[in-house]
Amino acid sequence: MRFLILDGYTDEPAGLGVPPYIGTYPRYAAGVLYHYGYKDVHYITIDKLREELKRGYDLNKFDVIIVICGSHTPGKYLNAKPATLREIVSILYNYRGIKILGGPAGTRFGSSMEGGTLKDEERYKTFFHLVAEGDLEKLLSDLIENKFNLEKIDREYHQLRDYKSIREFAIKGARIVREHPNYPYIVAEIETYRGCSRYLSGGCSFCTEPRRFGTPKFRDERDIVDEIEALYNEGVRYFRIGRQPCIFSYKSLESEREEVPKPNVEAIERLFKSIWNRVKPKVLHIDNANPAVIARHEEESREVAKILVRYCTSGNVAAFGVESFDEKVIKMNNLLTTPKDVLKAVEILNEIGGRRGPSGLPYLLPGINLLFGLKGESKRTFKINYQYLKEIYDRGLMLRRINIRQVVPFYGTNIGIKDVKKANKRKKLFLSFREKVREEIDKPMLKRVVPKGTVLRDVLLEVKEKNLYFGRQLGTYPILVGIKGEGLKLRSFVDVKVVDYGRRSITGVVVS
């Protein structure tokens, strides 16, 4: 049998899969097929497929097409365009083989709500023979065990796998990365755990993580390191230890009984030290961190931060899910983290991670996520949020980036279409706030994080528009760099000296 894994890209709060990232879904899916002895397994990104279809690419040469899709964190992408289900259906309309849907688009938790019913994308799911409402790799495993008898598998497949069962899939699926069009300049997203301790009180109002997965289930350090080694042996040099709500809570012994669990310093050090004992990555970064954990368990969190500085590469960002500084919004949406927590956590990471490293960026800085459209929000919320961002700046502290977005209602959460309609009435206020932050906070903050004359090492050139090149360092939340010039080669690395600033980007000149 011939298989095609079609990567329409995924972008989730706890996992990236849009280039230059390659997510876990396609690697695990490939690993299942390799595990069962199938060798004719192919991988293609949606961007590459769009090009190939213009040249007469024949999808019917494959017996099974596994589609991975679902970007439910709004964002802009420099050199990629995620697929929609509508586009996928139009591409596969005349395809005669077995069609399987996985990724966030496959689950109700990855489909936003509209007027109390699922959006049009939900109807497109009926086009597929099988839909992974649970885990795609578990579905594929059961399908193979049942000799591809579709009648023996629920069309809407809800079963979840455990970490023991995916160990071999994660390792064996590593070789599919060589088929990525960006290879070897890709960042592998590495899963550490799923679920959230906030499940104990119902979780944040807008979040699907605790509702879908419950309390945390952790991957073993050895399994994570073995997967990274397999990827490294396939030529991957860039890694992000992501796919979790809070890296500081990894393997916490209190994760099932405390909403703000004490960090397990020993386990975190074992993980990151073991990575370096086995491979020598060019980039090793993290993603999410809970500021309440950092602030309320200061002693342990300081040790974790030191571990991240010691074993990760510079330019690292711990994304804080602040969502709102407004105490009313915090209470009505069960957000837990207080403004005091955030300020304390920002101070701690600045103190420990603010030193500039070889990449030209500080070793470890916080990022802040703000979410608008939550219950209890008012015009005053915008003022409060701005005041706290300004306070962080006025204290001389650094934030690597501020992410400002509007809430999207998802199945099973406490945010509905009525909340979105209320938010839409404040759309002008939201846009005005965002512009104010970009101009008055982001731009001066960027000057603080990367002062003029700073040299950013290993900027990968990705796009050229007229006489202007655009590139980024590979890693988590990279800064967009614009470079004037001619004769530079795309997909090559250059060192760039900072000479000017946009609101969230910099202008630089190549240095030899």
C-alpha positions as CSV (number, residue, x, y, z in Angstrom):
1,M,0.0,0.0,0.0
2,R,1.1,3.6,-0.7
3,F,0.5,6.3,1.9
4,L,0.7,10.1,1.8
5,I,0.8,12.2,4.9
6,L,-0.5,15.7,3.8
7,D,0.6,18.3,6.3
8,G,-1.8,21.2,6.2
9,Y,0.0,22.6,9.3
10,T,-1.2,22.9,12.9
11,D,-0.9,25.9,15.2
12,E,-2.1,25.3,18.8
13,P,-1.5,27.1,22.0
14,A,0.7,24.2,23.1
15,G,2.2,23.0,19.9
16,L,3.6,24.5,16.6
17,G,3.5,22.8,13.2
18,V,3.8,25.7,10.7
19,P,7.2,26.0,9.0
20,P,9.9,26.3,10.0
21,Y,8.4,24.0,12.7
22,I,7.4,20.4,12.0
23,G,4.8,19.2,14.5
24,T,4.3,15.9,16.2
25,Y,1.3,14.8,14.2
26,P,3.0,13.9,10.9
27,R,6.0,12.3,12.7
28,Y,3.8,10.1,14.9
29,A,1.6,9.1,12.0
30,A,4.7,8.1,9.9
31,G,6.0,6.2,12.9
32,V,2.9,4.1,13.1
33,L,3.2,3.1,9.4
34,Y,6.9,2.3,9.7
35,H,6.3,0.4,12.9
36,Y,3.9,-1.9,11.1
37,G,6.3,-2.5,8.3
38,Y,5.0,-0.2,5.6
39,K,7.8,1.3,3.6
40,D,6.0,3.3,0.8
41,V,5.2,6.3,3.1
42,H,5.4,9.8,1.7
43,Y,5.1,13.3,3.3
44,I,4.2,16.5,1.6
45,T,3.3,20.0,3.0
46,I,0.3,21.9,1.7
47,D,2.5,24.6,0.3
48,K,4.5,22.0,-1.7
49,L,1.4,20.3,-2.8
50,R,-0.1,23.5,-4.2
51,E,3.0,23.8,-6.4
52,E,2.9,20.2,-7.4
53,L,-0.7,20.2,-8.4
54,K,0.0,22.9,-11.0
55,R,2.4,20.3,-12.6
56,G,-0.2,17.5,-12.6
57,Y,0.6,15.8,-9.4
58,D,-1.5,12.6,-9.2
59,L,-3.0,12.0,-5.8
60,N,-4.7,8.7,-6.9
61,K,-1.4,6.9,-6.9
62,F,-1.8,6.7,-3.1
63,D,-4.1,4.2,-1.4
64,V,-4.4,6.2,1.8
65,I,-4.1,9.9,2.3
66,I,-3.7,11.1,5.9
67,V,-4.5,14.8,6.3
68,I,-3.2,16.8,9.2
69,C,-4.9,20.2,9.6
70,G,-6.1,22.7,12.2
71,S,-4.7,26.1,13.0
72,H,-6.8,27.5,15.8
73,T,-4.4,30.1,17.1
74,P,-4.7,33.1,14.8
75,G,-1.4,34.3,13.4
76,K,0.6,35.6,10.4
77,Y,3.2,33.5,8.8
78,L,6.2,34.7,6.8
79,N,6.7,31.8,4.4
80,A,3.7,29.4,4.8
81,K,0.0,29.3,4.3
82,P,-1.9,26.8,6.5
83,A,-4.7,24.8,4.8
84,T,-8.4,25.1,5.6
85,L,-10.6,22.1,5.5
86,R,-12.5,23.6,2.6
87,E,-9.3,23.8,0.6
88,I,-8.4,20.2,1.5
89,V,-11.8,18.9,0.5
90,S,-11.5,20.7,-2.9
91,I,-8.1,19.2,-3.5
92,L,-9.2,15.7,-2.6
93,Y,-12.6,15.9,-4.2
94,N,-11.7,13.4,-7.0
95,Y,-9.4,11.3,-4.9
96,R,-10.6,7.6,-4.8
97,G,-8.7,6.2,-1.9
98,I,-9.1,6.2,1.9
99,K,-9.2,9.7,3.4
100,I,-8.3,10.1,7.1
101,L,-8.4,13.4,9.0
102,G,-6.2,14.2,12.0
103,G,-5.0,17.2,13.9
104,P,-7.0,19.9,15.7
105,A,-9.5,20.1,12.7
106,G,-10.4,16.5,13.4
107,T,-11.7,17.1,17.0
108,R,-14.6,19.1,18.3
109,F,-12.0,20.7,20.6
110,G,-10.3,22.1,17.6
111,S,-13.4,23.4,15.9
112,S,-14.7,26.8,16.8
113,M,-18.4,27.5,17.5
114,E,-20.7,29.7,15.6
115,G,-24.2,30.6,16.7
116,G,-24.3,27.5,19.0
117,T,-23.5,25.0,16.1
118,L,-20.1,24.0,14.7
119,K,-18.8,26.1,11.8
120,D,-18.9,25.0,8.2
121,E,-15.6,23.3,8.7
122,E,-17.4,20.7,10.9
123,R,-19.5,19.7,7.8
124,Y,-16.4,19.2,5.7
125,K,-15.4,16.5,8.1
126,T,-18.1,14.3,6.7
127,F,-16.1,14.1,3.5
128,F,-13.5,11.8,5.2
129,H,-13.8,8.1,5.7
130,L,-12.3,8.4,9.2
131,V,-11.9,11.4,11.6
132,A,-9.5,11.3,14.5
133,E,-11.6,12.9,17.3
134,G,-9.1,11.3,19.6
135,D,-5.5,10.5,18.7
136,L,-4.6,10.0,15.0
137,E,-1.8,7.6,15.8
138,K,-4.2,5.4,17.9
139,L,-6.7,5.4,15.0
140,L,-4.0,4.4,12.5
141,S,-2.8,1.6,14.7
142,D,-6.3,0.2,15.2
143,L,-7.0,0.5,11.4
144,I,-3.9,-1.5,10.5
145,E,-4.7,-4.1,13.2
146,N,-8.1,-4.5,11.6
147,K,-6.6,-4.8,8.1
148,F,-8.1,-1.5,6.9
149,N,-11.7,-2.8,7.3
150,L,-13.4,0.6,7.7
151,E,-16.5,-1.0,9.1
152,K,-14.7,-2.1,12.2
153,I,-13.5,1.4,13.1
154,D,-15.8,4.2,14.4
155,R,-15.9,6.9,11.7
156,E,-15.5,9.5,14.5
157,Y,-12.8,7.9,16.4
158,H,-12.5,9.1,20.0
159,Q,-9.9,6.9,21.6
160,L,-6.7,8.4,23.2
161,R,-3.2,6.8,23.3
162,D,-0.9,6.8,26.3
163,Y,2.8,7.8,26.2
164,K,4.0,4.2,26.5
165,S,2.4,3.2,23.3
166,I,3.8,6.1,21.2
167,R,7.4,5.7,22.2
168,E,8.3,3.6,19.2
169,F,6.1,5.7,16.9
170,A,7.9,8.9,17.9
171,I,11.3,7.4,17.3
172,K,10.6,5.6,14.1
173,G,8.7,8.5,12.6
174,A,11.8,10.8,12.9
175,R,13.0,9.9,9.4
176,I,10.0,11.5,7.7
177,V,11.6,14.9,8.4
178,R,13.9,14.4,5.4
179,E,10.9,14.9,3.1
180,H,10.1,18.4,4.5
181,P,10.8,21.0,1.9
182,N,12.6,23.2,4.5
183,Y,14.9,20.3,5.6
184,P,17.4,20.5,7.3
185,Y,16.3,24.0,8.4
186,I,13.3,22.9,10.5
187,V,12.5,23.1,14.2
188,A,11.2,19.9,15.6
189,E,8.4,20.4,18.2
190,I,8.9,17.9,21.0
191,E,6.0,16.8,23.2
192,T,6.6,16.6,27.0
193,Y,3.2,16.2,28.5
194,R,-0.5,17.1,28.1
195,G,-3.3,17.9,30.4
196,C,-3.2,20.7,33.0
197,S,-3.3,21.0,36.8
198,R,-6.0,23.7,36.3
199,Y,-8.4,20.8,35.7
200,L,-8.8,20.6,39.4
201,S,-11.0,23.8,39.4
202,G,-12.3,23.5,35.8
203,G,-9.5,25.3,34.0
204,C,-9.5,28.7,32.3
205,S,-12.8,29.5,30.7
206,F,-11.5,29.5,27.2
207,C,-9.1,26.6,27.2
208,T,-9.6,23.1,25.8
209,E,-6.5,21.5,27.3
210,P,-7.8,20.4,30.8
211,R,-11.3,19.5,29.3
212,R,-9.8,17.2,26.8
213,F,-6.9,15.6,28.7
214,G,-7.6,16.2,32.4
215,T,-4.7,16.3,34.8
216,P,-1.2,16.1,33.4
217,K,0.2,12.9,31.9
218,F,4.0,13.2,31.5
219,R,6.3,11.6,29.0
220,D,9.4,9.9,30.5
221,E,12.7,11.8,30.1
222,R,14.3,8.8,28.4
223,D,11.5,8.7,25.7
224,I,11.9,12.4,25.0
225,V,15.7,12.1,24.7
226,D,15.5,9.0,22.5
227,E,13.2,10.8,20.1
228,I,15.4,13.8,20.0
229,E,18.4,11.6,19.3
230,A,16.5,9.9,16.5
231,L,15.7,13.3,14.9
232,Y,19.3,14.4,15.4
233,N,20.5,11.3,13.6
234,E,18.2,12.3,10.7
235,G,19.8,15.7,10.5
236,V,17.6,17.9,12.7
237,R,19.6,20.4,14.8
238,Y,16.8,22.7,16.0
239,F,14.4,21.7,18.8
240,R,11.7,23.2,20.9
241,I,10.6,21.4,24.1
242,G,7.0,22.4,23.8
243,R,3.5,20.8,23.7
244,Q,2.8,21.5,27.4
245,P,1.0,24.2,29.4
246,C,4.0,24.9,31.7
247,I,7.6,23.5,31.4
248,F,8.2,24.5,35.0
249,S,5.5,22.0,36.0
250,Y,7.0,19.0,34.1
251,K,6.8,15.9,36.3
252,S,5.7,17.9,39.3
253,L,4.8,15.5,42.1
254,E,1.9,17.8,43.0
255,S,0.4,18.0,39.5
256,E,-2.7,15.9,40.4
257,R,-3.5,17.7,43.7
258,E,-2.4,21.3,43.4
259,E,-3.4,23.9,40.8
260,V,-0.1,25.6,41.2
261,P,2.3,22.7,41.6
262,K,5.8,22.9,42.9
263,P,8.4,22.4,40.2
264,N,10.3,19.1,40.1
265,V,13.8,20.6,39.7
266,E,15.5,17.2,39.6
267,A,13.4,15.8,36.7
268,I,13.7,19.0,34.7
269,E,17.5,19.0,35.1
270,R,17.6,15.3,34.1
271,L,15.7,16.0,31.0
272,F,17.8,18.9,29.7
273,K,21.1,17.6,30.9
274,S,20.4,14.2,29.2
275,I,19.6,16.0,25.9
276,W,23.1,17.6,25.9
277,N,24.7,14.3,26.9
278,R,23.2,12.6,23.8
279,V,23.2,15.3,21.1
280,K,24.6,18.8,20.5
281,P,21.7,20.9,19.2
282,K,22.2,24.2,17.5
283,V,19.0,25.5,19.1
284,L,17.2,24.1,22.1
285,H,14.2,26.2,23.3
286,I,11.0,25.9,25.3
287,D,7.5,27.3,25.1
288,N,4.9,27.8,27.8
289,A,5.4,28.6,31.4
290,N,2.9,29.5,34.1
291,P,3.9,32.7,35.9
292,A,1.9,31.7,39.0
293,V,4.1,28.6,39.4
294,I,7.2,30.7,39.0
295,A,6.1,33.4,41.4
296,R,4.6,31.2,44.1
297,H,7.4,28.6,44.1
298,E,10.2,31.1,43.8
299,E,13.1,29.0,45.2
300,E,12.4,26.0,42.9
301,S,11.5,28.1,39.9
302,R,14.8,30.1,40.2
303,E,16.6,26.7,40.0
304,V,14.6,25.7,37.0
305,A,15.3,29.0,35.3
306,K,19.1,28.5,35.9
307,I,18.8,25.0,34.4
308,L,17.1,26.5,31.3
309,V,19.9,29.1,30.9
310,R,22.6,26.4,31.4
311,Y,21.2,23.8,29.0
312,C,19.1,25.8,26.5
313,T,20.5,28.1,23.8
314,S,20.1,31.9,23.9
315,G,17.0,33.6,22.4
316,N,14.8,31.4,24.5
317,V,11.3,32.6,25.4
318,A,8.9,31.4,28.2
319,A,5.5,32.3,27.0
320,F,3.2,33.5,29.9
321,G,-0.5,32.9,29.5
322,V,-1.4,36.0,31.4
323,E,-4.6,36.7,29.3
324,S,-5.7,39.7,31.4
325,F,-4.4,41.9,34.2
326,D,-8.0,42.9,35.1
327,E,-8.9,41.3,38.5
328,K,-12.6,41.1,37.5
329,V,-11.8,39.2,34.2
330,I,-9.4,37.0,36.1
331,K,-12.0,36.0,38.6
332,M,-14.9,35.5,36.1
333,N,-12.7,33.3,33.8
334,N,-11.0,31.3,36.5
335,L,-7.5,32.5,35.3
336,L,-5.8,32.1,38.7
337,T,-2.7,34.1,37.8
338,T,-2.7,37.6,39.4
339,P,-0.9,40.7,38.2
340,K,1.4,40.3,41.2
341,D,2.4,36.8,40.1
342,V,3.1,38.1,36.6
343,L,5.3,41.0,37.7
344,K,7.3,38.7,40.1
345,A,7.8,36.0,37.4
346,V,8.9,38.6,34.9
347,E,11.5,39.9,37.4
348,I,12.8,36.4,38.1
349,L,13.4,35.5,34.5
350,N,14.9,38.9,33.7
351,E,17.3,38.5,36.6
352,I,18.4,35.0,35.7
353,G,17.9,34.9,31.9
354,G,18.6,38.6,30.9
355,R,22.3,38.1,30.1
356,R,23.0,38.2,26.3
357,G,24.2,35.0,24.7
358,P,26.0,33.9,21.6
359,S,22.9,34.3,19.3
360,G,22.9,38.0,20.1
361,L,19.7,37.7,22.2
362,P,19.3,37.3,26.0
363,Y,19.3,33.7,27.2
364,L,15.7,33.5,28.6
365,L,13.0,36.1,28.6
366,P,9.3,36.0,29.3
367,G,6.7,36.7,26.7
368,I,3.1,37.7,27.5
369,N,-0.1,36.5,25.9
370,L,-3.1,38.8,26.3
371,L,-6.6,37.6,25.3
372,F,-9.6,39.9,24.7
373,G,-13.3,39.0,24.6
374,L,-13.3,37.2,27.9
375,K,-16.2,37.3,30.4
376,G,-16.3,40.5,32.5
377,E,-14.3,42.5,30.1
378,S,-15.0,46.3,29.9
379,K,-13.4,49.4,28.4
380,R,-11.5,49.6,31.7
381,T,-9.8,46.2,31.0
382,F,-7.9,47.8,28.1
383,K,-6.6,50.6,30.4
384,I,-5.6,48.1,33.1
385,N,-3.7,45.9,30.7
386,Y,-1.8,48.9,29.2
387,Q,-0.9,50.2,32.6
388,Y,0.7,46.9,33.6
389,L,2.6,46.5,30.4
390,K,3.8,50.1,30.9
391,E,4.8,49.3,34.4
392,I,6.9,46.3,33.2
393,Y,8.7,48.6,30.7
394,D,9.1,51.4,33.2
395,R,10.8,49.1,35.7
396,G,13.5,48.5,33.1
397,L,12.5,44.9,32.6
398,M,12.4,43.0,29.2
399,L,9.7,41.1,27.4
400,R,10.6,39.2,24.3
401,R,7.2,39.6,22.8
402,I,3.6,40.6,23.6
403,N,0.9,38.5,21.8
404,I,-2.5,40.2,21.6
405,R,-5.5,38.4,20.2
406,Q,-9.2,38.0,20.5
407,V,-10.8,34.9,22.0
408,V,-12.2,32.2,19.8
409,P,-15.0,30.0,21.3
410,F,-14.4,26.3,21.2
411,Y,-16.6,23.3,21.9
412,G,-16.6,22.4,25.6
413,T,-15.3,25.7,26.9
414,N,-17.2,28.4,28.8
415,I,-16.8,31.0,26.0
416,G,-19.7,31.2,23.6
417,I,-20.7,33.1,20.6
418,K,-22.4,35.8,22.8
419,D,-19.0,36.6,24.3
420,V,-17.6,37.0,20.9
421,K,-20.4,39.3,19.8
422,K,-19.8,41.5,22.9
423,A,-16.1,41.6,22.0
424,N,-16.8,42.5,18.4
425,K,-18.6,45.6,19.7
426,R,-15.3,46.7,21.1
427,K,-13.4,45.8,17.9
428,K,-12.2,49.4,17.4
429,L,-11.1,49.6,21.0
430,F,-9.2,46.3,20.6
431,L,-7.4,47.5,17.4
432,S,-6.6,50.9,19.0
433,F,-5.2,49.2,22.0
434,R,-3.1,46.9,19.9
435,E,-1.7,49.8,17.9
436,K,-0.9,51.7,21.1
437,V,1.0,48.7,22.5
438,R,2.9,48.1,19.3
439,E,4.0,51.7,19.1
440,E,4.5,52.6,22.7
441,I,5.6,49.3,24.3
442,D,6.8,46.9,21.6
443,K,9.0,49.2,19.7
444,P,10.9,50.6,22.7
445,M,11.0,47.2,24.3
446,L,12.6,45.8,21.1
447,K,15.3,48.5,21.3
448,R,16.0,47.3,24.9
449,V,16.2,43.6,24.0
450,V,18.3,44.2,20.9
451,P,20.1,47.6,21.0
452,K,21.5,49.1,17.9
453,G,24.8,47.5,17.0
454,T,23.8,44.1,18.3
455,V,24.8,41.3,16.0
456,L,22.2,38.6,15.6
457,R,24.0,35.4,14.6
458,D,22.7,32.8,12.0
459,V,19.7,34.6,10.5
460,L,18.1,32.3,7.9
461,L,17.1,34.2,4.8
462,E,13.6,33.1,3.8
463,V,11.9,35.6,1.5
464,K,13.0,38.3,-1.0
465,E,10.7,41.2,-2.0
466,K,12.4,43.5,-4.5
467,N,15.7,44.6,-2.9
468,L,14.7,43.6,0.6
469,Y,15.4,40.2,2.2
470,F,13.5,38.9,5.2
471,G,14.8,36.3,7.6
472,R,14.7,35.0,11.1
473,Q,16.8,33.0,13.5
474,L,15.5,29.5,13.9
475,G,13.9,29.1,17.3
476,T,11.0,30.0,19.4
477,Y,9.2,33.3,18.6
478,P,12.0,34.6,16.3
479,I,12.4,38.3,15.5
480,L,11.7,39.2,11.9
481,V,14.8,40.8,10.3
482,G,14.7,43.0,7.1
483,I,17.9,43.3,5.2
484,K,18.5,45.6,2.2
485,G,20.8,44.4,-0.5
486,E,21.4,42.3,-3.6
487,G,23.1,39.0,-4.3
488,L,22.2,37.3,-1.0
489,K,21.2,33.6,-1.2
490,L,17.9,32.4,0.1
491,R,18.1,29.5,2.6
492,S,21.5,30.7,3.7
493,F,22.6,32.0,7.1
494,V,24.0,35.5,7.7
495,D,25.0,37.5,10.7
496,V,23.1,40.8,10.9
497,K,23.9,44.0,12.8
498,V,20.9,45.9,14.0
499,V,20.6,49.4,12.6
500,D,16.9,50.3,12.9
501,Y,13.5,49.2,14.2
502,G,9.9,48.5,13.2
503,R,7.3,47.9,15.9
504,R,8.0,44.2,16.0
505,S,10.8,43.7,13.5
506,I,14.3,45.1,13.0
507,T,16.3,46.3,10.1
508,G,19.9,45.1,9.8
509,V,23.0,44.9,7.6
510,V,25.0,41.8,6.9
511,V,28.3,41.6,8.7
512,S,31.2,39.4,7.7
